[in-house]
Structure formats: C-alpha cells, structure tokens
C-alpha cells in the first residue's frame, strides 16, 4: 500500500514528537514532492500487470513477430513510442517502440498495442490506445 507523501510526513512528525520529543521533530523538514516524483508515482500506479497466458491470441502473434524481427503488417509498427501520456516509466526518447495488435472485426489498426522497452522481456500491453498499460509477465 502506498502512503501519500503528505500523510507520510505527518506520520513521521508525530512519531518524532512521541518518541524523540520536540528536538527530534525539528530535524530536517519533509521535502515537498517534485513534478518528476509525482509523475513517477502516477506512472507506477498506472501500469498494471498481465500474465502472458491472459493476453489475447493476437497479442501473442504480435510478440512472436517482434521476436522474429518482422515482417510487420503496418508501417507504424516498430516506430518510437513517445510516452506522451507519461504512464510508462520515464526513459529517453527511443527507449520504447510500439506494435499493432490486430483487433478482429476492425477495419483499421484498432486500439490494441504492444509497447516494448529496451530491457529484456519489457513488454507492455494496452487494449485502450494508451489510456492504460499492463506489463506482460512472461513467467505465467
């Protein structure tokens, strides 16, 4: 369970007063969260996880194509994913790449994607066009 920074600071202050008295309470003040730390916290909460076996069959096909190096059905496949939504962990440009997951019955690319990171087995699945992501657990 995550404790919001403000509650953690108040809890630390209360503990200092109870255990160490007023002198301990005057120790270093709690740092206010920065925009970067808040974005990282939001990103960590926005990414869930999904077992490889729970992915739709089309996502398995896409992951197989990625592993094989293609060929890919859409020209956008393999392009750099910018992470403009800020939901994935912050990385430098070029770290993430996106690939289409076919959607049965759709006459276009649909909303489903696999976004890969540069680390081994760092694959994210989104079924809602980047509104949320699940890190694929390849071990289940």
Residue, then its C-alpha position, 0 to 999 in steps of 0.5 A: x500500500x502506498x502512503x501519500x507523501x503528505x500523510x507520510x510526513x505527518x506520520x513521521x512528525x508525530x512519531x518524532x514528537x512521541x518518541x524523540x520529543x520536540x528536538x527530534x521533530x525539528x530535524x530536517x523538514x519533509x521535502x515537498x514532492x517534485x513534478x518528476x516524483x509525482x509523475x513517477x508515482x502516477x506512472x507506477x500506479x498506472x501500469x498494471x500487470x498481465x500474465x502472458x497466458x491472459x493476453x489475447x491470441x493476437x497479442x501473442x502473434x504480435x510478440x512472436x513477430x517482434x521476436x522474429x524481427x518482422x515482417x510487420x503488417x503496418x508501417x507504424x509498427x516498430x516506430x518510437x513510442x513517445x510516452x506522451x501520456x507519461x504512464x510508462x516509466x520515464x526513459x529517453x526518447x527511443x527507449x520504447x517502440x510500439x506494435x499493432x495488435x490486430x483487433x478482429x472485426x476492425x477495419x483499421x489498426x484498432x486500439x490494441x498495442x504492444x509497447x516494448x522497452x529496451x530491457x529484456x522481456x519489457x513488454x507492455x500491453x494496452x487494449x485502450x490506445x494508451x489510456x492504460x498499460x499492463x506489463x506482460x509477465x512472461x513467467x505465467 
